[in-house]
């Protein structure tokens, strides 16, 4: 068994090109058959402050900014809306306002669920899941659904929220750099959690009276379901070795006991991993039964085929990418170059739109 320490890698930036590359096995390799060409893209919003989640309702967009605002885009017009939280927002590295998902009845109740880091009165940082309500000129925190999720003060917060096909709220949490505790069911860090929309624990959760759905994670930041209702997750590994996993209730995904190709009884190895260097995968979605996911360290949008286990690079040249959203054949993604680890370009960060059908690989 082996354990690693996290190490972020900077990858040189390139021009604004959308490049199609193929990746075989578990580490991306360039291919002579790669097609390189400029592809149409559209900027829907710019000058964003460390955007984290993309949410879309009809033609309207809602983007969380880690610095504490929600940017709304309606009719092509951008407005940054204040978020009134009941606790002071933490400003440590990787902390802040992260995951966001609208309530299924958002048009009627104007409610959403959010994940953020706060500092308790004694200065201890925690993450929590809350209900926000849109009213007047602000979003207001109205209820806490899950509190005191370990934050580790610095790194590995997790933070992704998604509502599954079963109508439950799924939450990714990082190990808060307390890696050994990712194996402890009583520790909410290093997990994928599942709760009802009212904050109660579903009767069919794998562990009685617990929000824990899966455990043994390091820093999962992406969740997406395919057409068959299977859940896939993306996860930051140690010094590379980032993962794509098929998420099954009650399973142990091994961190920190195993990583990469390592195996152990009772633990699940990834479907594919990055090896070195790192992808640093974040938000994800499905398109044509293939997993599309953002890559921060890999500075790209990637495509994973569950059938072939191949990972391809779809989009490159926009720097660090935090989240993706697919609607039909349209891909939306946000850059994350203002997060302190990127090299911001003019008017960064931005929300982009791309036609997926324009991204084809020549044989």
Order of alpha helices (4+ residues) and beta strands (2+ residues): beta-beta-beta-beta-beta-beta-alpha-beta-beta-beta-beta-beta-beta-beta-beta-beta-beta-beta-beta-beta-beta-beta-beta-beta-beta
